[in-house]
Structures are given as structure tokens and as C-alpha cells.
Amino acid sequence: MSDARPPVESLDYEQARDELADVVRALEVGGLGLDESVALWERGEALARRCEERLAGARERVEKALDEARGQDD
């Protein structure tokens, strides 16, 4: 994993998901020092939150579109 990683806030869903999968693999393999493992875990937590935020935003957009479509059917 590169030290020149972009800020989590700048990642789209797919980027955050893919990096999170890399983080999980690295932690599962082990062999990292304590500080590096904790830093990686913290990055993983931030990535997971980013994925949840992006999914929530997508869910809201879908619900809004469905509500608008239902309004037009009336």
C-alpha cells in the first residue's frame, strides 16, 4: 500500500471499496508492526464510513426519484 494515498473524502464509492478490500487483505496477511497495523485499521474504518456515506447518498437519490415518479402517476 502506498503512503501517497488520496484523502478518503475525495474517493468515490468504487475507489473506497477497492482500497478497503486491500486494507482487509493486508491486515489478514499480517506481518505488520503494531503502529502500521493500527494506522491501516484506522484507514479502513474511514474507508468503510466513506462507503456507507456514498451508499446512503445513492439511496436518497433513488428514493427521491421514486417519490417523484409516484407523484407523476397520481
C-alpha positions as CSV (number, residue, x, y, z in Angstrom):
1,M,0.0,0.0,0.0
2,S,1.3,3.4,-1.0
3,D,2.0,6.2,1.5
4,A,0.8,8.7,-1.1
5,R,-2.9,7.7,-0.8
6,P,-5.6,10.3,-1.6
7,P,-7.7,11.7,1.2
8,V,-10.7,9.3,1.9
9,E,-13.1,12.2,1.4
10,S,-12.0,12.5,-2.3
11,L,-12.7,8.9,-3.1
12,D,-15.8,7.7,-4.9
13,Y,-17.6,4.5,-3.8
14,E,-15.7,2.1,-6.0
15,Q,-12.3,3.6,-5.1
16,A,-13.1,3.4,-1.4
17,R,-14.5,-0.1,-1.6
18,D,-11.4,-1.4,-3.6
19,E,-8.9,0.2,-1.2
20,L,-10.9,-1.2,1.8
21,A,-10.6,-4.7,0.3
22,D,-6.8,-4.1,0.0
23,V,-6.7,-3.0,3.6
24,V,-8.5,-6.0,4.8
25,R,-6.2,-8.3,2.8
26,A,-3.1,-6.6,4.3
27,L,-4.4,-6.9,7.8
28,E,-5.4,-10.6,7.3
29,V,-1.9,-11.5,5.9
30,G,-0.3,-9.9,9.0
31,G,3.4,-9.4,9.4
32,L,2.9,-5.6,10.1
33,G,4.1,-3.8,13.1
34,L,1.7,-2.6,15.7
35,D,1.8,1.1,14.6
36,E,1.4,0.2,10.9
37,S,-1.5,-2.2,11.7
38,V,-3.3,0.4,13.7
39,A,-2.8,3.1,11.0
40,L,-4.1,0.7,8.4
41,W,-7.1,-0.3,10.6
42,E,-7.9,3.4,11.1
43,R,-7.7,4.0,7.3
44,G,-10.0,1.0,6.8
45,E,-12.5,2.4,9.3
46,A,-12.5,5.8,7.4
47,L,-12.9,3.9,4.1
48,A,-15.9,1.9,5.4
49,R,-17.5,5.2,6.6
50,R,-17.0,6.7,3.2
51,C,-18.6,3.7,1.5
52,E,-21.6,4.0,3.9
53,E,-21.9,7.7,3.1
54,R,-21.8,7.2,-0.6
55,L,-24.4,4.3,-0.4
56,A,-26.7,6.5,1.8
57,G,-26.5,9.3,-0.8
58,A,-27.3,6.9,-3.6
59,R,-30.2,5.5,-1.6
60,E,-31.6,9.0,-1.0
61,R,-31.3,9.8,-4.7
62,V,-33.2,6.6,-5.7
63,E,-35.9,7.3,-3.1
64,K,-36.3,10.8,-4.3
65,A,-36.6,9.7,-7.9
66,L,-39.2,7.0,-6.9
67,D,-41.2,9.6,-5.0
68,E,-41.2,11.9,-7.9
69,A,-42.2,9.1,-10.3
70,R,-45.1,8.2,-7.9
71,G,-46.2,11.8,-7.8
72,Q,-46.4,11.9,-11.6
73,D,-48.5,8.8,-11.6
74,D,-51.3,10.4,-9.5
